[in-house]
């Protein structure tokens, strides 16, 4: 079996661990097509490159939204 580093995709469980979120959040995001994925039968496969591109775009969108808001962004604890 291939090492995780050798494979081209993540499982939903691997993506869940990387994001630090719950199983239900991952599967709901997959069902809503928020996270790029391929579904074969009942299994989801999350392409590594698409996952990181999606994550970068989501972070960028958050930064843009914060910079466009009326309220200045304050990091947690400040």
Buried (B, 14 or more C-beta within 10 A) or exposed (E): EEEEEEEEBBBBEBBBEBBEEEEEBBBEBBEEEEBEBEEEEEEBBBBBEBBEEBBEEEEEEEEEEEEEEEEEEEEEEE
